[in-house]
């Protein structure tokens, strides 16, 4: 299963000349991913922006399995984070790291910030199996009468799925419950509405059919009920795919 970003982004660079110019693109409390690409501390770490000044940015010291990761001074860090209008990234280096009285990581002020413009929910191509069943909205999850059946995805975003053809004919407006595993995380109790149904055709424009003559369709699904944590997990997966795509440029 591989993720490939749809071609729907553009990149803009903003010069940072002082704190005021940085505050246009970064704010206190912002959750960020600190990525160290080389050396002893190579890896990705979650952190949060603290105090910002003209001289440095303070961050919470990242931790793994409850233990703080004290990244050495002068280590080059790539900071990645999401805002409502896109993904942002910049490069900074560690100025110092304190343990007492509170673990704090101090980073240099970046020279520029890169913004990757994006649609509201970026899709990535993902071929993965899903389980789904017609959902009766007046019945609890435990008492749903319809059985699950198998399908597979074409792409995924935090806003929904595109399904490959399934022998079960789906109707516009129907609501389905979905279960699937993405990036080793299991998603359950997600509800999605069928918002698009398109007949599948071959390159010559002929309809694709099953052996019994039934027409193949693919379907667009909008999530209408998904837990915030689940949505954030999907956004993080898309974020990772975007970052990998940028690294290949």
KEZA-800269 format. One record per residue: x negated, y negated, z of N, C-alpha, C in turn; residue in three letters. Coordinates in steps of 0.001 Angstrom, whole numbers, padded with zeros to 6 digits, always signed. Atoms other than C-alpha are relative to their C-alpha. Layout:
XYZXYZXYZALA;...
END
This chain:
-000848+001182+000000+000000+000000+000000-000885-001233+000000UNK;+000845+001189+000097-001621-003248-001104+000866-001224-000148UNK;-000733+001250+000108-000495-006827-000778-000669-000920-000993UNK;+000530+000949+000972-000894-009236-003652+000908-001211-000008UNK;-000799+001207-000097+000234-012834-003392+000608-000368-001335UNK;-000631+000542+001185+002722-014190-005892-000657-001339-000347UNK;+000673+001237+000395+001303-017142-007928+000855-001225+000288UNK;-000869+001110-000361+003084-019887-006003-000662-000903+001039UNK;+000707+000873-000921+000405-021836-004140-000888-000959-000766UNK;+000975+000948+000531-001792-024852-004790-000822-000505+001176UNK;+000919+000389-001062-004765-026150-002822-000323-001485-000083UNK;+000336+001414-000104-005410-029723-001640-001007-000177+001130UNK;+001017+000259-001016-008412-031034+000303+000188-001417+000568UNK;-000129+001281-000671-008203-033854+002869-001284-000293+000768UNK;+001210+000406-000709-011256-035710+004110+000357-000437+001412UNK;-000195+000391-001395-011524-036126+007880-001068-001034+000361UNK;+000939+001078-000328-013101-039454+008846+000028-000374+001471UNK;-000122+000301-001421-011854-039834+012424+001120+000858+000594UNK;-001005-000812-000671-009496-038329+014986+001390-000227-000584UNK;-001329+000313+000534-006470-040119+013553+000264+000743-001304UNK;-000197-000702+001272-007028-038571+010135+000160+001506+000218UNK;-000147-001425-000297-007399-035095+011664+001377+000298+000586UNK;-001291-000224-000662-004219-035484+013726+001166+000060-000986UNK;-001033-000145+001022-002250-035690+010481+000227+001471-000346UNK;-000051-001388+000460-003003-032011+009881-000179+001021+001126UNK;+000214-000907-001125-003686-030556+013341+000493-000679+001265UNK;-000547+000583-001223-001958-031080+016674-000302+000884+001200UNK;+000228-000721-001251-002474-030104+020289+001066+001079+000167UNK;-000921-001111-000189-000925-026733+021080+000130+000908-001209UNK;-000075-000817+001212-001295-025414+017526-000700+001350+000203UNK;+000610-001329-000033-001914-021662+017440-000852+000163-001245UNK;+000923-000148+001115-004930-020922+015247-000656+001380+000047UNK;+000849-001181+000074-006944-017964+014085-001425-000478-000216UNK;+001420+000306+000160-010679-018365+014598-000647+001199-000671UNK;+000637-001087+000746-012516-016311+012010-001504-000234-000056UNK;+001454+000021+000084-016228-015610+012383-000394+001066-001010UNK;+000262-000924+001103-017550-014023+009198-001316+000747+000116UNK;+001319-000611-000083-021141-013223+010161-000464+000095+001446UNK;+000681-000065-001283-023202-012131+013138+000685+000858+001042UNK;-000434-000826-001119-022535-010606+016521+001496-000113+000273UNK;-001392+000241-000360-019069-012148+016900+000936+000074-001210UNK;-000826-000092+001201-017735-011339+013412+001357+000608+000333UNK;-001353-000470-000268-013965-010930+013555+000987-001141-000028UNK;-001056+001005-000067-010657-012775+013875+000553-000050+001415UNK;-000444+000187-001377-009487-014232+017182+001110-001051+000062UNK;-001065+000966-000203-006282-015974+018257-000407-001002+001075UNK;+000291+001032-000973-006624-019280+020084+001058-001086-000126UNK;-000955+001109+000020-004753-022519+020755-000755-001308+000202UNK;+000675+001296-000066-005813-026141+020269+000346-000700+001312UNK;-000192+000768-001225-006329-028138+023467-000218-001477-000272UNK;+000284+001435+000144-007696-031653+023829-000790-000247-001274UNK;+000707+000407+001212-008814-033364+020628-000595-001380+000232UNK;+000662+001302-000140-011323-036221+020608-000800-000290-001261UNK;+000828+000356+001161-013599-038016+018155-001262+000861-000079UNK;+001243-000755-000048-016447-035722+019226+000184+001508-000127UNK;-000182-001451+000013-014944-032262+019529+001484+000372+000074UNK;-001303-000628-000208-011922-029996+019539-000164+001036+001101UNK;+000059-001045-001023-011277-027928+022633+001029+001074-000328UNK;-000849-001155+000277-009800-024451+022241-000023+000936+001201UNK;+000036-001054-000998-008777-021733+024615-000976+001074-000474UNK;+000950-001050+000354-011526-019123+024701+000782+001263-000364UNK;-000751-001197+000393-010206-016109+022758-000355+001192+000885UNK;+000243-001198-000808-009896-012759+024477+000434+001232-000760UNK;-000343-001302+000568-009766-009121+023454+000125+000985+001147UNK;-000269-000980-001066-008240-006492+025734-000225-000617+001382UNK;+000095+000665-001281-008159-009052+028545-001364-000565+000345UNK;+001345+000513-000240-011854-009971+028241-000298-001163-000935UNK;+000305+001179+000795-012989-013401+027083-001150+000263-000969UNK;+001055-000087+001006-015074-013625+023918-000699-001355-000037UNK;+000737+001260-000071-017722-016303+024479-000914-000114-001222UNK;+000740+000137+001258-018863-017234+020985-001159-000969+000206UNK;+001207+000787-000241-022390-018634+020948+000053-001366-000687UNK;+000142+001328+000597-023270-022234+020238-000559+000106-001421UNK;+000407+000132+001404-023807-023188+016569+000611+001067-000916UNK;-000671-000982+000846-021722-020227+015372+000993-000701-000919UNK;-000922+000594+000971-019843-021189+012201+001343+000735+000069UNK;-001341-000570-000120-016087-020657+012514+000912-000541-001098UNK;-001046+000399+000943-013310-020732+009931+001319+000033+000765UNK;-001261+000069-000726-010062-021905+011511+001158+000001-000988UNK;-001160-000150+000867-006805-020851+009875+001267-000138+000829UNK;-001252+000151-000731-003301-021838+010901+001127-000348-000962UNK;-001184+000232+000809+000229-022154+009601+000780-001185+000544UNK;-000980+001028-000326+002483-025200+009552+001184+000203-000931UNK;-001221-000232+000775+005948-025524+008063-000193-000209-001495UNK;+000194+000316+001415+004567-026885+004785-001149+000758-000649UNK;+001066-000751+000630+001727-024455+004220-001025+000545+000974UNK;+001110-000528-000769-001442-022780+005400-001139-001008-000040UNK;+001114+000927-000101-004355-024907+006590-001244+000754+000456UNK;+001254-000627-000403-008002-024001+007013-001118-001035-000022UNK;+001188+000853+000014-011255-025753+007877-001150+000725+000681UNK;+001212-000586-000571-014817-024988+008939-000528-000910+001104UNK;+000615+000731-001110-016348-026045+012268-001022+000919+000649UNK;+000958-000842-000716-019168-024845+014490+000182-000194+001504UNK;-000137+000043-001449-019280-024092+018200-001004-000994+000577UNK;+000853+000976-000673-020635-027038+020207-000464+000555+001342UNK;+000337-000654-001273-020492-025280+023566+001186+000834+000450UNK;-001037-000856-000555-018540-022701+025520-000120-000012+001515UNK;+000008+000069-001463-017584-023084+029188+000820+001140+000593UNK;-000724-001055-000710-016478-020429+031655+000744-000578+001195UNK;-000591+000594-001192-015816-022477+034796+000124-001500-000175UNK;-001083-000637-000789-013582-023980+036001+001061+000684-000852UNK;-000974-000592+000904-011604-022926+032930-000697+000370-001297UNK;+000667-000399+001250-012711-020957+029848+000447-000882-001180UNK;-000311+000909+001104-012882-023518+027031-001087+000104-001061UNK;+000904-000017+001143-014448-023399+023582+000062-001372-000657UNK;+000051+001314+000629-015597-026707+022077-000553+000146-001420UNK;+000388-000072+001399-015791-027013+018294-000227-001396-000564UNK;+000273+001273+000658-017127-029742+016053+001226-000467-000785UNK;-001045+000553+000848-014788-032069+014158-000306+000370-001452UNK;+000279-000398+001392-014410-030761+010578-000182-001217-000909UNK;+000168+001058+000996-015452-032824+007575+001196-000090-000934UNK;-001184-000003+000859-012381-031790+005597+000931+001129+000424UNK;-001016-001007-000261-009167-029801+005919+000592+000424-001334UNK;-000566-000534+001231-007879-027533+003155+001439+000428+000265UNK;-001410-000376-000114-004134-027192+002694+000385+000842-001198UNK;-000493-000865+001064-002635-024347+000707+001515-000134-000026UNK;-001434+000248+000124+000801-025465-000431+000717+001298-000298UNK;-000713-001248+000175+003398-022760-000327+001501-000238-000044UNK;-001451+000013-000073+007028-022073-000901+000411+000356+001420UNK;-000435-000178-001381+009141-021651+002234-000448+001349+000556UNK;+000480-001311-000406+008473-017940+002455-000743+000617-001181UNK;+000809-000580+001063+005625-016641+000340+000224+001510-000042UNK;-000147-001444+000185+006138-013168-001092-001352+000616-000322UNK;+001155-000777+000435+003436-010563-001394+000502+001331-000531UNK;-000374-001285+000576+003678-007474-003561-000393+001117+000949UNK;+000235-001109-000930+004026-004498-001246+000888+001168-000404UNK;-000738-001232+000246+005042-000977-002181+000025+000792+001295UNK;-000095-000744-001255+006321+000607+001009+001393+000613+000118UNK;-001313-000626-000204+009120+002977+002014+000791-000742+001075UNK;-000889+000551-001018+012098+001619+003945+001164+000959+000189UNK;-001247-000702-000273+015083+003229+005595+001080-001062+000163UNK;-001058+001000-000059+018396+001431+005257+001362+000683+000061UNK;-001373-000516-000022+022101+001896+005874+000962-001169+000011UNK;-001041+001012+000009+025279-000051+005309+000390-000310+001438UNK;-000220+000410-001382+025963-002073+008448+001413-000546+000159UNK;-001321+000490-000363+029419-002543+009931-000161-001058+001083UNK;+000308+001112-000902+029259-005962+011570+000849-000033+001267UNK;-000833-000057-001204+032009-005158+014073-000349+001205+000873UNK;+000423-001206-000719+030104-002095+015361-001440-000168+000474UNK;+001350+000120-000542+026993-001867+017567-000982+000822-000819UNK;+001034-000760+000705+023677-000558+016242+000122+001493+000300UNK;-000038-001404-000416+024125+002663+018221+001181+000753-000603UNK;-001220-000666+000454+027607+003361+016822+000254-000151-001503UNK;-000174+000148+001439+027019+002683+013136+000349+001356-000631UNK;-000436-001298+000553+028867+005365+011137-000788+000470-001218UNK;+000661-000373+001240+026789+005279+007954-001403+000555+000269UNK;+001349-000552-000176+023613+007399+007640-001045-000872-000704UNK;+001105+000673+000677+020228+005956+006712-000333+000731-001304UNK;+000549-000614+001213+018863+006552+003213-001302-000717-000340UNK;+001338+000513+000302+015421+005937+001727+000006-000900-001228UNK;+000212+000892+001139+014342+003138-000598-001454-000436+000052UNK;+001370+000520-000012+011111+001341-001475+000014-001457-000445UNK;+000049+001423+000281+010082-002294-001748-000879-000309-001209UNK;+000853+000574+001030+008604-004351-004568-000859-001091+000621UNK;+000745+001026-000724+007625-007300-002386+000701-000294+001314UNK;-000533+000315-001320+008190-008704+001085-000402-001418+000380UNK;+000313+001298-000589+008328-012071+002826+000696-000054+001347UNK;-000674+000159-001283+009449-013360+006212+001484-000288-000192UNK;-001403+000301+000267+012730-014256+004512+000788+001147-000582UNK;-000746-001105+000564+013566-010943+002913-000863+000980-000760UNK;+000648-001061+000755+012709-008036+000638+000519+000005-001432UNK;-000503-000394+001310+012927-007082-002984-000137+001502-000076UNK;-000023-001455+000029+013908-003453-003352-000101+000517-001419UNK;+000012-000738+001252+013058-001102-006171+001336+000735-000115UNK;-001270-000667+000247+015862+000934-007642+000279+001083+001043UNK;-000456-001063-000886+017844+003197-005346+001249+000612-000619UNK;-001174-000663+000579+020453+005749-006353+001295-000447+000664UNK;-001185+000549-000645+022812+004131-003880+000310-001353-000635UNK;-000387+001273+000612+024672+001353-005705+000317-000999+001113UNK;-000193+001032-001008+024470-001790-003574+000800-001140-000617UNK;-000858+001070+000493+026996-004585-003892-000393-001334+000618UNK;+000302+001341-000505+026413-008319-003571+000861-000306+001223UNK;-000714+000370-001216+027352-009576-000126-000008+001065+001069UNK;+000070-001053-001012+026929-006232+001597-001169-000258+000945UNK;+001044+000153-001015+024876-006216+004800-000537+001382+000354UNK;+000658-001267-000311+022340-003458+005492-000956-000169+001173UNK;+001001-000065-001065+020228-002479+008462-001254+000645-000574UNK;+001264-000472+000566+016542-001935+007676-000967+000435+001095UNK;+001127-000438-000821+013681-000021+009259-001187+000247-000921UNK;+001208-000247+000799+010115+000005+007934-001222-000259+000860UNK;+001280+000236-000663+006478-000027+008977-000894-000781-000944UNK;+000874+000859+000797+004208-002797+007718-001227-000347+000822UNK;+001263+000310-000675+000546-003171+008669-000026+000597+001407UNK;+000017-000775-001257+000956-000537+011432+000963-000533+001062UNK;-001009+000498-000947+003883-002392+013044+001366+000476-000479UNK;-001303-000543+000366+007336-000790+013115+001094-001040+000207UNK;-001101+000958-000028+010298-003018+012305+001320+000759+000060UNK;-001297-000641-000162+013802-002050+013434+001079-001057+000224UNK;-001166+000852-000290+017302-003531+013736-000021-001318-000761UNK;-000013+001180+000866+016748-005999+010895+001217+000095-000917UNK;-001152+000028+000888+019861-007022+008995-000294-000884-001202UNK;+000210+000764+001224+019732-008189+005394+001210+000074-000911UNK;-001138+000075+000918+022336-009291+002865-000479+000156-001445UNK;+000309-000144+001421+022288-008252-000806+000394-001296-000702UNK;-000271+001291+000644+021960-011552-002684-000286+000032-001500UNK;+000280-000087+001434+020776-010352-006085-000062+001469-000410UNK;+000072-001342+000580+021234-007239-008218-000291-000166-001486UNK;+000408+000164+001394+019449-006973-011569-000234+001364-000637UNK;+000249-001224+000735+019518-004196-014127-001471+000078-000392UNK;+001406-000186+000346+016070-002758-014757-000124+000390-001471UNK;+000209-000267+001420+014758-002734-018326-001464+000315-000253UNK;+001384-000275+000393+011651-001400-020032-000523-001159-000848UNK;+000557+001117+000787+009279-003684-022015+000715-000245-001326UNK;-000716+000154+001261+011398-003073-025123+001406-000571+000194UNK;-001307+000581-000285+014477-004454-023364+001117+001007+000175UNK;-001009-001041-000175+016259-001133-022981+000247+000262+001486UNK;-000344-000284-001386+018109-000320-019770-000685+001274+000478UNK;+000570-001199-000616+016366+002119-017438+001110+000727+000738UNK;-001044-000803-000631+018527+004963-016203-000603+001213+000687UNK;+000351-001273-000610+018340+007998-013961+000383+001133-000964UNK;-000337-001121+000899+018575+011479-015574+001494+000197-000209UNK;-001446-000186+000154+022328+011471-014944+000660-001158-000741UNK;-000545+001107+000764+022695+008236-016927+000324-001234+000824UNK;-000280+001147-000870+023143+005930-013922-001039-001090-000218UNK;+000911+001125+000231+021644+002477-014508-000821-000297+001252UNK;+000881+000390-001103+018661+001498-012371+000115-001506+000259UNK;-000041+001398-000410+018829-001771-010436-001137-000280+000981UNK;+000754+000414-001181+016484-003721-008215+000777-001117+000676UNK;-000866+000833-000831+017850-005864-005416-000809-001014+000802UNK;+000560+001015-000877+017046-009067-003603+000770-000040+001301UNK;-000617-000014-001332+017709-009055+000142-000493-001194+000798UNK;+000338+001066-000932+017797-012059+002457+000241+000493+001417UNK;-000209-000368-001398+017238-011340+006145+000975-000992+000643UNK;-000947+000857-000720+020177-012662+008152-000121+000187+001505UNK;+000285-000197-001425+019077-011224+011485-001341+000699+000128UNK;+001339-000542-000209+015428-010695+012376-000583-000693+001223UNK;+000554+000570-001223+013682-011198+015709-001173-000919-000335UNK;+001079+000974+000224+011280-014136+015939-001365+000679-000053UNK;+001289-000692-000018+008369-011802+016785-000204+000770-001301UNK;+000107-000732+001261+009119-009664+013732-000323-000944-001155UNK;+000259+000977+001066+009209-012731+011473-001434-000495+000069UNK;+001376+000468-000156+005907-013972+012903-001002+001066-000432UNK;+000880-001094+000432+004361-010548+012298-000098+000041-001529UNK;+000022-000013+001461+005373-010661+008627-000772-001201-000525UNK;+000739+001195+000411+004073-014237+008300-001498+000224+000175UNK;+001419-000281-000238+000759-013095+009812-000555+000934-001062UNK;+000445-000920+001055+000570-010252+007286-000180-000749-001317UNK;+000105+000805+001225+001256-012651+004407-001215-000910+000072UNK;+001145+000868-000249-001316-015029+005903-001291+000754-000287UNK;+001191-000812+000220-003890-012223+005875-000199+000277-001489UNK;+000101-000242+001439-003104-011411+002243-000455-001249-000737UNK;+000411+001260+000621-003457-015099+001296-001489-000244+000223UNK;+001402+000231-000328-006799-015317+003077-000906+000914-000826UNK;+000780-000945+000800-008074-012203+001291-000048-000430-001466UNK;-000039+000471+001375-006963-013644-002038-000952-001170-000204UNK;+000882+001167+000089-008793-016914-001360-001457+000429+000024UNK;+001384-000472-000116-011949-015011-000390-000497+000612-001311UNK;+000380-000623+001268-011908-013282-003805-000222-001023-001109UNK;+000131+001017+001047-011849-016577-005726-001462-000296-000297UNK;
END
